[in-house]
Amino acid sequence: MSPAFFAGFTCGLLILAGVFILLRKLKRPALLNPLGDFSALIPRTLPEAGLAFLLCLNAGLGEELFFRLALPLLVGQLTGSLIAGAALSTLLFGGMHWYQGRKGVLITTIIGLIFMLRALHGTPLIWLMGLHALMDVIALFVRPALTGHFSRSAVTPPAGQPLS
């Protein structure tokens, strides 16, 4: 990946963090609410944060490769219709986010449709991978940080271990 990609990724994170900080200062917490329930994925400790960041990168790269490239092409080859492959892939992409509840499935299906349309219209897959990873980073790090999720009181140690 090029340095320009990482520079753009970092700039995007900083801009979105600024927008979220502004929204928080304007007392608009409803705009900071997540688009599904993925609270179990939000890291609580520094080691968890490292693993969650790797999860964001893996989801961005892996899911985009599978749902925007491999699965549509495979279904297209089997059925003779790229449209069928794109439709099935989009529905499965949304469906695999069932753990986020109905709202999360609906939103991820819509996002998957937008990404699929962009892929079919020539947007480089690497851009979609980066945007997907960025969205996950915002959901698992930026938004929770801005809403106070990472406060020390939110961290509960395992039974019998002190909070350090």
WOHUWO-V782332 format. One record per residue. N is the residue number from 1. PSI is psi in radians with two decimals (none if undefined). BURIAL is I if it has 9 or more other C-alpha atoms within 8 Angstrom, else O. Layout:
n = {N:N}
psi = {PSI:PSI}
burial = {BURIAL:BURIAL}
This chain:
n = {1:2:3:4:5:6:7:8:9:10:11:12:13:14:15:16:17:18:19:20:21:22:23:24:25:26:27:28:29:30:31:32:33:34:35:36:37:38:39:40:41:42:43:44:45:46:47:48:49:50:51:52:53:54:55:56:57:58:59:60:61:62:63:64:65:66:67:68:69:70:71:72:73:74:75:76:77:78:79:80:81:82:83:84:85:86:87:88:89:90:91:92:93:94:95:96:97:98:99:100:101:102:103:104:105:106:107:108:109:110:111:112:113:114:115:116:117:118:119:120:121:122:123:124:125:126:127:128:129:130:131:132:133:134:135:136:137:138:139:140:141:142:143:144:145:146:147:148:149:150:151:152:153:154:155:156:157:158:159:160:161:162:163:164}
psi = {2.55:2.72:-0.56:-0.65:-0.83:-0.62:-0.77:-0.71:-0.80:-0.76:-0.72:-0.75:-0.79:-0.72:-0.82:-0.65:-0.71:-0.73:-0.77:-0.67:-0.76:-0.79:-0.67:-0.72:-0.52:0.06:0.83:1.10:-0.45:-0.55:-0.24:-0.04:2.52:2.83:0.42:3.01:1.78:0.57:-0.48:-0.34:-0.26:2.20:2.59:-0.33:2.95:-0.79:-0.68:-0.62:-0.71:-0.76:-0.66:-0.64:-0.74:-0.64:-0.73:-0.80:-0.76:-0.75:-0.76:-0.84:-0.91:-0.82:-0.66:-0.72:-0.76:-0.90:-0.36:-0.22:-1.18:-0.94:-0.81:-0.68:-0.72:-0.87:-0.66:-0.70:-0.69:-0.61:-0.27:0.17:1.98:-0.53:-0.75:-0.72:-0.75:-0.74:-0.84:-0.76:-0.75:-0.77:-0.72:-0.62:-0.83:-0.76:-0.55:-0.13:0.47:-0.51:-0.24:0.02:3.10:-0.78:-0.77:-0.71:-0.79:-0.85:-0.78:-0.52:-0.75:-0.78:-0.73:-0.68:-0.77:-0.79:-0.70:-0.77:-0.71:-0.73:-0.73:-0.41:0.26:0.08:2.23:2.41:-0.58:-0.58:-0.71:-0.66:-0.80:-0.74:-0.70:-0.85:-0.71:-0.76:-0.70:-0.69:-0.74:-0.76:-0.67:-0.29:-0.99:-0.97:-0.81:-0.63:-0.69:-0.36:0.15:0.25:-0.48:0.25:2.67:-0.56:-0.35:-0.26:2.12:2.16:2.76:2.71:2.30:-0.01:2.34:2.67:2.07:none}
burial = {O:O:O:O:O:I:O:O:I:O:O:I:I:O:O:O:I:O:O:I:I:O:I:I:O:O:O:I:I:O:O:I:O:O:O:I:I:O:O:O:O:I:I:I:O:O:O:I:I:O:O:I:I:O:O:I:I:I:I:I:I:O:I:I:I:I:I:I:I:I:I:I:I:I:I:I:I:O:O:O:I:I:O:I:I:I:O:I:I:I:I:O:I:I:I:O:I:I:O:I:I:O:I:I:I:I:I:I:I:I:O:I:I:O:I:I:O:I:I:O:O:O:I:O:I:O:O:I:I:I:I:I:I:I:O:I:I:I:I:I:I:I:I:I:I:I:I:O:O:I:O:O:O:O:I:O:O:O:O:O:O:O:O:O}
